């Protein structure tokens, strides 16, 4: 088994991404199962904005920590992007369903907004991943290091 030595900066970045993911996960539990939060200005769709932003951020940070991030490449779960996003969605939906025992409203629209948030997080991560992969490919091809060059 080959062991990759990473710089302290790379290790710190990974640690911060895992910590941010953990904080966002705990925050989703607290905000879902605790007393109804009053965050920011209240308007008709403010709750949906928080669902979208929260689960989008959770999905994005978990994908960056676990699957791939710029400067590191593949993570511990490289190639599992769809499965990781699906897991975040399952957590979101289970959290929504488990609001009932805490005397909170279980709303289908919240579950749909959770899905939209996970999709936005996955889409942003995918675009970032493809952009950096394409840039790396062109850097290699311009330096003459492509594998299929004659």
Secondary structure, 3 states (H helix, E strand, C coil): CCCCCCCHHHHHHHHHHHHHHHHHHHHHHHHHHCCCCCCCCCCCCHHHHHHHHHHHHHHHHHHHHHCEECCCEECCCCCCHHHHHHHHHHHHHHHHHCCHHHCCCCCHHHHHHHHHHHHHHHHHHHHHHHHHHHHHHHHHHHCCCCCCCC
